[in-house]
């Protein structure tokens, strides 16, 4: 049995992993899905002081206080930057890391810096009160037309602008030896395609799932099977 620690992306909460977690439970695994500060059921704590550093601390403290060891970290989308930032502290506690259509930190660069001018223009258009960003539209999450799109979109909350504009650490992330990247093949986003290519260059084992950007919503069982297969490979290697 593996223990997965699944970290959600921007605007979401631990709830986004509910169906994938249930499928992994059925396959005999344990799943923890923490909710980051100001997100999901913690949205009442959303404030202008939150940013990338807050979320990195959320993850490092979660691992420490839950006494986690030999866990498999799963990062999705924005949380790739969070998990990269946490690696310096949590890498010794990991059996492996799996990045699902997730961002890989480029030292000293923010999400907005990595994504380029079209993203920055979209980000600017969605900012309100000077520090809040309203959630993206359904197609950017890859859920448009899915039966659960309304369920998903109705649970999103605004996200702090600083999370997208804070720079990552200037040092390269310290990834565990067992590192895997799952590319969502039906997602045409060029930024994530470039991140998948960079993951291959950094020695990640590469996998693919034929879904849009949020398989934990549109194909949770298929995603669980991919994660479980990776875990089985880690157990076999050990």
Secondary structure, DSSP 8 states (H G I E B T S, - for coil): --EEEEE--TT--GGGGHHHHHHHHHTT-EEE----TTSGGGGGG--TT-SHHHHHHHHHHHHHHTT--SEEEEEETTHHHHHHHHHHHHGGGEEEEEEES-----TT--HHHHH-HHHHHHHHHTEETTTEE----HHHHT-TT-TTHHHHHTT---EETHHHHS---SS-----SSEEEEEETT---HHHHHHHHHHHHTT-EEEEESS-S-HHHHSHHHHHHHHHHHHHHHHHH-
